[in-house]
Amino acid sequence: MDETLILCAVDLSGRSHLEYGLEIPTEKVGTFDTELTEEFLIAFVRKANMTLHVKQLSGRNSHHIIEGTFKALARTLAQAVSIDEKYRDEIPSTKGVL
């Protein structure tokens, strides 16, 4: 990922929405069409019924930006679905239901 920093936030809310803030400087990385990154994320949030925000805070290398985005998403999702032992017996929602 080197020079790249990606901010990622997810809400497993049952509502699909994507806020996409990446500026990928090239059209291709090898044979991969870089605009497919956004298309994949759109389809992903629709099928998962989740809200996702991805924002590029720094980065110049297209490969690093895409790699950083997927790593940030994976770590954010892992954290979102993990059980916080401190609140193990509570419903993790301000509404009290999931």
N, C-alpha and C positions, 0 to 999 in steps of 0.2 A: 504494500500500500504506500510505502515511502512518504511522499509529500502530501498525500491525500487525507482529508478529514471529512467524514460524513456524519451528519446528525440524523438520527432515526428515532421516531416515536410511533407507537402503535396503540390502538384502542380496539380491543376485541368486543366491539359494541353491537354487532349485528347490523351495522350500517356501513355500506361500502363507500369509501371515498379515498382518493389519492391526491395528496399535495406533492408535486414533483418539482424539485429544485436542483436538478443536475444540469451542468453545462459540459457536455462531452464534446471535446474539440474536433474529433475525427468522425468520419462516417462509418469507418470500419476498424475493427481490431482483428487482424488476420482476415478471416472470411466472415466474421460475425458483424452483422449490421447493427451498429450501436443504438439506432433508434428502437430496436427491439427491446432494449432495457425498459423503457417506459411502457411499451406495449405489454410486456410480461407482467410488470407491476400492476397495471390496470386490471388485467385478467385475474391476477392473484388476489387483489383486494375484493374484486367482485365475487369470486368463488368463496373466499374466506369470510365474507361479510364483515370486514374490518376497516377501520380508518388507519391510513398510513401516511406519515409525513417523512419524506427524505429530502435532506438539504445538504448541498455541497458547501462546506465551509472553506475548503482549500483543495487544490489539486490541479494538475496540468496534464497528466498522462491519462489518456482514455482508459487503458487497461486498469490502471490503479483506481480510477474513479468507479468503474463498474465493479471491480473486485471489492473495494471498500464498501460499496452500497450493499452488496449481498452479505458481506460479513457483518455489517452493522444490523441489517435486517435479521439475520440468524440469531445474533446475540440478544437483540431486543425482544424477539419472539420467545426465546428461551427464558428470559427474565420475566416476561409477561405471564407465562403459564406456570412458572415455578411457585411452589407453596412457600409462603413466608411462615416459618415455624412460630413466630411471635403471634400470628393471627390465624393459626391453623384451623380453628373451629369457627371462624367467621366467614361470611360471604364477602368476597373481595369486590364489593361494589358500593358506591355511595347511595344507590337506590335500594339496596338490601336484597336484590334478586339478580340473577343472571339470565 
